[in-house]
Amino acid sequence: MYTLYWSHNSASVAAHYCLEEVGAPYDLVLVDMAEEAHKKPEFLKVNPAGKLPALKLPEGGTITECAAISLLIADRFPQAGLAPAAADPQRGPFLMWLFHLNNTLQPAMLRYYYPERITTEANGTGGVQQKAKEEIAALWSRIDAHLAKNGPYLLGDKYSAADPLLYMLSTWQECCPDLYKRFPSVRRLAEKVRARPAIARIAEMNQVGPVAA
Ligand SMILES: N[C@@H](CCC(=O)N[C@@H](CS)C(=O)NCC(=O)O)C(=O)O
């Protein structure tokens, strides 16, 4: 049994989508970020960094990082087809997108949401957020151009674990207002992912609404 430590609308959502999509046996432990439960001693025993998500593995041990969790689950349940195999020509682009989303887009978003961690200037947070917003819009613009040309998914017609990760990030719109209006190919992907039965089953409990215009 896998155990996912999660909270609504957090980075745990993509990991949750993958577990549900492949039909993995899992249970959930809510670590309510609104209640600061991720900073309490009980959760710090699970992930000393105090961040979500964390996944306890059936063989023992815990991993963190939503892209790593998505990749591990996709690889362990190959019949679900969420990850091209190592020798598949799409494996490279798959890994590239997974890492790009986790390693480039998401950190820009975290700079927006936690600007006080980036600057020692008392009045510096507004500038950090403004720069982060510009960077995030530029990144979405490049992703949108890729999807317009090669979509509807990141790997063309092939759905993969990178898509629910992209979908999750596309729902964090305070840092990129009107994202779906500005980036219609991202919206098209979001609609397709949100309509998948496995995603639809758990989106609401994660407080992710329908894809709005
Ligand atoms: N790169 C990590 C980021 C994890 C992360 O920053 N999660 C946020 C929730 S969206 C969090 O736990 N924030 C609490 C904090 O940083 O104090 C991942 O993808 O799992």
The ligand as an SDF file (V2000), in Angstrom:
LIG
                    3D

 20 19  0  0  0  0  0  0  0  0999 V2000
    9.5690   20.6540   -5.7780 N   0  0  0  0  0  0  0  0  0  0  0  0
    8.6820   20.2070   -4.7360 C   0  0  0  0  0  0  0  0  0  0  0  0
    7.9620   21.4250   -4.1830 C   0  0  0  0  0  0  0  0  0  0  0  0
    7.1860   21.0740   -2.9610 C   0  0  0  0  0  0  0  0  0  0  0  0
    6.5290   22.3210   -2.3870 C   0  0  0  0  0  0  0  0  0  0  0  0
    7.1250   23.4140   -2.3130 O   0  0  0  0  0  0  0  0  0  0  0  0
    5.2840   22.1280   -1.9640 N   0  0  0  0  0  0  0  0  0  0  0  0
    4.5590   23.2110   -1.3670 C   0  0  0  0  0  0  0  0  0  0  0  0
    3.0750   22.9950   -1.5430 C   0  0  0  0  0  0  0  0  0  0  0  0
    2.5720   23.3630   -3.1750 S   0  0  0  0  0  0  0  0  0  0  0  0
    4.8560   23.2300    0.1090 C   0  0  0  0  0  0  0  0  0  0  0  0
    4.8710   22.2010    0.7460 O   0  0  0  0  0  0  0  0  0  0  0  0
    5.0840   24.4110    0.6480 N   0  0  0  0  0  0  0  0  0  0  0  0
    5.3010   24.6060    2.0290 C   0  0  0  0  0  0  0  0  0  0  0  0
    6.5620   25.3660    2.2920 C   0  0  0  0  0  0  0  0  0  0  0  0
    7.3920   25.5270    1.3970 O   0  0  0  0  0  0  0  0  0  0  0  0
    6.7160   25.8010    3.4380 O   0  0  0  0  0  0  0  0  0  0  0  0
    7.6910   19.2120   -5.3350 C   0  0  0  0  0  0  0  0  0  0  0  0
    7.4650   19.2680   -6.5250 O   0  0  0  0  0  0  0  0  0  0  0  0
    7.1850   18.3460   -4.6250 O   0  0  0  0  0  0  0  0  0  0  0  0
  1  2  1  0
  2  3  1  0
  2 18  1  0
  3  4  1  0
  4  5  1  0
  5  6  2  0
  5  7  1  0
  7  8  1  0
  8  9  1  0
  8 11  1  0
  9 10  1  0
 11 12  2  0
 11 13  1  0
 13 14  1  0
 14 15  1  0
 15 16  2  0
 15 17  1  0
 18 19  2  0
 18 20  1  0
M  END
$$$$
